[in-house]
Amino acid sequence: MIPTYRGCVSCCTRTARFVPQHFMRPSRCYTGSQYRSTVSFCRHFHPNMSTLLETKEMFRNADAVCFDVDSTVIKEEGIDELAKFCGVGDAVTEMTRRAMGGSMTFKTALTERLAIIRPSREQVNKLITDHPPQLTEGIQELVERLQQRNVKVFLISGGFRCIVEHVATQLKIPLDHVFANRLKFYFNGEYAGFDEGQLTAESGGKGKVIGLLKEKLALKKVVMIGDGATDLEACPPANAFIGFGGNVVRQQVKEKST
């Protein structure tokens, strides 16, 4: 279990409330161990009862579950770790907090942070080798259980694909189920910017990815799980949103789910 967990559950058509109780309970589609693995990763505050029941049912019968990565699937914020590794951590961490809280557009925050970090290809590769991302407790088993039930699992991140692919490999998630931002480098390995054409590079991008997935794969029930404002705004088109606070609580996300 995660003793410091804080979180929220929001069904897209209703307002959620914060009440300290578990989100999931066993159902016929979960064994006891499957239930425990789900609760250990996704332990939540109850919304009102109708929303809770709807969201529980949606999660249990989902065609697909989409996870944010930074501070959700992994314990840290990838861009903050990269900034620390490059010696500019303090200048970037506060901007990340503001971006995740929704006080500035995601693309603006990403552009400004990367302009400070300016990571080389060598620095990015060395970060992944020397300081690989740390998986959040319970996520590996939860993903495994979802896949055993033939639920499609996607990683949709405003972080960097080179890092997210490493996480996907650990979780045995196909790389074509990964949506994240791409860093660009000059031929000599120096930082050249990021691909601004990626949907995940802009506010509302995660919702657009989910919308495209629903259309392309004929998905009817999609659940989004994440900690930040960009995750919350992905619902709709996601059919339900589960706010994860096991690593950090974003106050604006919490307030908008009350």
Backbone hydrogen bonds, N-H to C=O, Kabsch-Sander energy under -0.5 kcal/mol:
donor,donor_aa,acceptor,acceptor_aa,energy
5,Y,2,I,-1.5
8,C,243,G,-2.4
10,S,241,F,-3.2
12,C,239,N,-0.8
14,R,11,C,-2.1
19,V,17,R,-0.7
19,V,46,H,-0.7
21,Q,19,V,-1.7
21,Q,44,H,-0.5
30,Y,27,S,-2.0
35,Y,31,T,-2.5
36,R,32,G,-2.4
37,S,33,S,-2.2
38,T,34,Q,-1.9
39,V,35,Y,-2.8
40,S,36,R,-2.4
41,F,37,S,-1.0
42,C,38,T,-3.2
43,R,41,F,-0.6
46,H,19,V,-2.9
52,L,48,N,-2.5
53,L,49,M,-2.7
54,E,50,S,-2.2
55,T,51,T,-2.7
56,K,52,L,-2.9
57,E,53,L,-2.4
58,M,54,E,-2.4
59,F,55,T,-2.6
60,R,56,K,-2.4
61,N,57,E,-1.6
62,A,59,F,-0.9
63,D,221,K,-2.4
64,A,221,K,-1.7
65,V,152,K,-2.6
66,C,223,V,-3.2
67,F,65,V,-0.5
67,F,154,F,-3.0
68,D,225,I,-2.6
71,S,76,E,-1.6
72,T,69,V,-2.0
73,V,68,D,-0.5
73,V,69,V,-0.6
74,I,69,V,-2.6
75,K,134,Q,-2.7
78,G,76,E,-0.6
81,E,77,E,-2.3
82,L,78,G,-2.3
83,A,79,I,-2.2
84,K,80,D,-2.5
85,F,81,E,-2.3
86,C,82,L,-1.8
87,G,84,K,-1.4
88,V,83,A,-3.0
92,V,88,V,-0.9
92,V,89,G,-0.8
93,T,89,G,-2.4
94,E,90,D,-0.8
96,T,92,V,-2.1
97,R,93,T,-2.1
98,R,94,E,-2.0
99,A,95,M,-2.4
100,M,96,T,-2.8
101,G,97,R,-1.5
102,G,98,R,-0.7
102,G,99,A,-0.9
103,S,98,R,-2.1
109,A,105,T,-2.2
110,L,106,F,-2.8
111,T,107,K,-2.7
112,E,108,T,-2.5
113,R,109,A,-2.3
114,L,110,L,-2.4
115,A,111,T,-1.8
116,I,112,E,-1.1
117,I,113,R,-2.4
118,R,114,L,-2.9
121,R,189,G,-2.9
124,V,120,S,-2.1
125,N,121,R,-2.5
126,K,122,E,-2.4
127,L,123,Q,-2.3
128,I,124,V,-2.0
129,T,125,N,-1.9
130,D,126,K,-3.3
131,H,127,L,-2.9
135,L,133,P,-0.6
136,T,73,V,-3.0
139,I,136,T,-1.9
142,L,138,G,-2.2
143,V,139,I,-2.7
144,E,140,Q,-1.9
145,R,141,E,-2.5
146,L,142,L,-2.5
147,Q,143,V,-2.5
148,Q,144,E,-2.0
149,R,145,R,-1.2
149,R,146,L,-0.5
150,N,147,Q,-1.7
151,V,146,L,-2.5
152,K,63,D,-2.3
154,F,65,V,-2.2
155,L,177,H,-2.3
156,I,67,F,-2.6
156,I,154,F,-0.6
157,S,155,L,-0.5
157,S,179,F,-3.2
161,R,181,N,-3.6
163,I,160,F,-1.1
164,V,160,F,-2.6
165,E,161,R,-3.1
166,H,162,C,-0.6
167,V,163,I,-1.6
168,A,164,V,-2.8
169,T,165,E,-2.3
170,Q,166,H,-1.6
171,L,167,V,-1.8
172,K,168,A,-0.5
172,K,169,T,-0.9
173,I,168,A,-2.7
177,H,174,P,-2.1
178,V,175,L,-1.4
179,F,155,L,-2.7
181,N,159,G,-2.5
183,L,181,N,-0.5
184,K,193,G,-3.2
186,Y,190,E,-2.8
189,G,186,Y,-2.4
192,A,184,K,-3.0
193,G,184,K,-0.7
195,D,182,R,-2.6
196,E,194,F,-1.1
198,Q,195,D,-1.4
201,A,198,Q,-1.8
202,E,199,L,-1.4
205,G,202,E,-2.1
208,K,204,G,-1.6
209,V,205,G,-2.3
210,I,206,K,-2.3
211,G,207,G,-2.6
212,L,208,K,-2.3
213,L,209,V,-2.4
214,K,210,I,-2.6
215,E,211,G,-1.9
216,K,212,L,-3.0
217,L,213,L,-2.7
218,A,214,K,-0.7
219,L,214,K,-0.9
222,V,220,K,-0.5
223,V,64,A,-2.0
224,M,240,A,-2.6
225,I,66,C,-2.8
226,G,242,I,-1.9
229,A,100,M,-2.1
231,D,228,G,-0.7
232,L,228,G,-2.0
233,E,229,A,-2.2
234,A,231,D,-1.2
235,C,232,L,-1.4
238,A,234,A,-2.5
239,N,222,V,-2.2
240,A,222,V,-1.2
241,F,10,S,-2.9
242,I,224,M,-2.9
243,G,8,C,-2.2
243,G,241,F,-0.6
244,F,226,G,-2.7
244,F,242,I,-0.6
245,G,243,G,-0.5
250,R,248,V,-0.6
251,Q,249,V,-0.7
254,K,250,R,-2.4
255,E,251,Q,-2.8
256,K,252,Q,-2.1
257,S,253,V,-0.5
257,S,254,K,-1.0
258,T,255,E,-1.4
